């Protein structure tokens, strides 16, 4: 029965999803306006994010697989995996766009798959951004150690990426377990998380706390520590390009905070509400709308990553320009050149500027 708490899901008593209807002082809180807002707001925005993100991340994969031929540094490995994670995440957006506009039409199995794959790539992206900050810390602050372990670092980076994907898959298990297709009283189906019912909604609080701590707080703390030490090191260094490197750091950290903090703040509010449900219908609707906007802002990080971590890099821009010139030359001569342009000698990844700007 729609709207009744304590629905049975998979033999376990679970509360109904609160996205559509919730109890208020005068009965049920009709949140149909939120659904309408989501249907108008999310599909076009997700389309823009999908196109920009796909172009940027495919370009990253293309450059790494053609111009560079092989992964030479730890950061190369992390950036390639980050691009793959972002691409897989972007592939989930069309499903969520259809869900927002028409409801979920793909069945329970695909609901679980899309939800879990989305969360795997969310966690892996955050962890890979953390790995990049640690690698830059080692390359700039621990220069001698980085030089001595250069070959081993590349091997360790590949093992680290395997660990990142494995841990991300484990952290995404709740999405696979709790994702269900729910039909509202208007006959529209939606893919939602329906948590097991227990005292104070402990399951929901645990899942949300896990996402907040592992998907935001831990990466943010590591990034702030690493980049703080890097900034101090750069300020002491006599480098003509240190100011550019500092700007890159500030932009990277600022964009991460601005895109992820609003969404995770609302997750904290949601976890708090799970311990003490409110009957304020207007507050629920306001939080729903704010949640949709904050979630979309967090999703934009997938299309910003190539510009923040790759396109600002001197070496990558040189590779891209050489590739464009090669293609243009091939068009002028009436065919495509089969020769891949060779990269000129580059500085070590432990030098200040290449280590920061890739």
C-alpha positions, -999 to 999 in steps of 0.1 A, spaced: 0 0 0 15 33 -11 25 57 16 23 32 44 55 28 65 70 -6 70 67 -21 35 82 -55 30 111 -57 7 128 -90 1 112 -105 32 126 -77 54 105 -49 67 116 -16 51 102 19 52 87 33 20 108 58 1 101 93 12 107 110 -21 71 110 -32 49 111 -2 55 117 35 33 121 64 26 157 75 3 174 99 -26 171 75 -20 136 62 3 129 33 28 155 20 23 157 -17 57 161 -32 46 159 -68 60 194 -75 94 181 -67 90 153 -92 80 179 -118 109 201 -110 133 171 -113 118 161 -146 123 196 -161 157 203 -144 177 171 -145 175 158 -182 189 189 -199 216 194 -173 226 158 -173 228 160 -211 252 189 -209 273 172 -183 273 140 -204 285 157 -236 312 178 -220 324 150 -198 324 125 -226 344 148 -249 370 157 -222 375 123 -208 376 105 -242 402 130 -253 423 121 -222 421 84 -231 428 91 -267 460 111 -259 473 85 -235 466 57 -259 481 74 -290 506 101 -282 521 89 -250 518 52 -260 526 41 -224 520 52 -189 553 67 -176 544 81 -142 521 73 -113 500 103 -121 496 90 -157 481 58 -143 458 77 -119 446 101 -146 438 73 -170 419 55 -144 401 87 -134 391 93 -170 377 57 -172 358 61 -139 343 94 -151 333 79 -184 316 50 -166 298 74 -143 287 95 -173 272 64 -189 248 62 -160 235 97 -165 211 89 -194 194 63 -172 189 89 -144 177 115 -170 150 91 -182 141 82 -146 136 119 -139 115 126 -170 94 94 -174 101 73 -144 122 41 -142 114 18 -172 143 -6 -170 134 -31 -143 148 -40 -109 180 -57 -121 191 -27 -141 181 -4 -112 205 -22 -89 233 -24 -116 231 13 -125 229 24 -88 259 3 -79 280 12 -109 273 49 -103 285 45 -67 316 25 -76 327 53 -99 318 80 -74 341 64 -48 368 55 -72 369 91 -86 373 105 -51 400 79 -42 419 86 -74 419 123 -68 433 115 -34 460 94 -49 470 122 -73 475 146 -44 496 120 -26 517 114 -57 523 151 -62 533 154 -25 559 126 -30 571 141 -63 576 176 -49 582 172 -11 600 139 -11 621 144 -42 650 121 -34 627 93 -24 606 98 -55 637 95 -77 650 64 -60 617 46 -62 607 58 -97 603 24 -113 587 9 -82 563 38 -79 548 30 -113 542 -6 -102 528 6 -69 504 29 -87 489 1 -107 484 -20 -75 469 11 -59 444 15 -87 434 -22 -84 429 -16 -46 408 16 -54 385 -3 -77 381 -32 -52 374 -10 -22 350 11 -43 331 -20 -53 328 -31 -16 316 4 -6 290 3 -33 274 -30 -21 247 -12 -2 235 4 -34 231 -30 -50 214 -44 -19 189 -16 -12 181 -3 -48 145 -11 -56 119 1 -81 90 18 -64 57 28 -80 38 58 -67 0 63 -67 2 79 -101 16 47 -116 51 61 -122 80 39 -112 113 52 -97 146 36 -89 152 44 -52 171 32 -21 147 14 3 165 6 35 158 -21 60 136 -9 88 152 -8 122 152 15 152 163 50 144 169 39 107 204 27 117 210 11 83 203 43 64 224 63 88 253 38 84 252 39 46 251 77 45 278 81 71 300 57 51 295 77 19 302 110 37 333 98 54 349 78 26 336 97 -4 343 133 9 359 137 44 388 114 39 398 126 4 394 162 15 416 158 46 443 140 25 442 166 -2 443 196 22 473 180 40 493 172 8 486 204 -9 494 225 22 528 209 25 533 213 -13 524 250 -10 550 255 18 576 237 -3 569 258 -34 570 291 -14 605 281 -3 616 272 -38 632 296 -63 610 288 -93 597 312 -119 566 291 -124 558 284 -88 530 310 -88 513 292 -117 516 259 -98 501 275 -67 471 288 -87 466 252 -101 465 239 -65 440 265 -53 417 259 -82 418 221 -77 410 223 -40 384 250 -44 365 232 -72 365 200 -52 351 218 -21 325 238 -41 312 208 -60 312 182 -32 305 202 0 269 211 -7 259 176 -16 276 160 14 262 186 37 227 177 26 236 140 32 245 149 68 211 166 71 194 135 56 212 113 81 202 135 110 166 134 98 167 97 97 171 97 135 142 120 140 117 122 112 100 155 107 64 163 99 72 196 83 61 192 47 76 225 34 110 216 49 109 182 32 101 198 -2 128 224 2 154 198 11 144 177 -18 149 206 -43 182 216 -26 193 180 -28 186 178 -66 206 210 -72 235 199 -50 236 165 -66 238 180 -100 266 203 -89 285 173 -76 280 155 -109 297 183 -127 330 173 -113 331 144 -138 333 169 -167 357 193 -149 383 167 -140 400 167 -174 404 204 -174 416 206 -138 440 177 -138 450 172 -175 443 202 -198 461 226 -175 493 205 -178 521 218 -200 530 183 -213 495 173 -221 488 206 -240 520 199 -260 507 164 -268 473 177 -278 488 204 -300 511 179 -318 481 156 -323 460 184 -338 489 194 -361 493 158 -372 456 156 -380 457 189 -399 487 179 -418 471 146 -428 440 165 -440 461 188 -462 480 160 -478 448 141 -484 453 114 -459 460 106 -423 496 102 -412 503 69 -396 532 82 -377 525 91 -341 543 123 -331 572 117 -307 573 136 -275 604 157 -271 624 151 -240 605 162 -209 615 170 -174 613 144 -147 579 141 -130 597 150 -98 604 185 -110 580 211 -96 560 222 -126 555 189 -144 546 172 -112 519 197 -106 506 204 -141 511 168 -153 
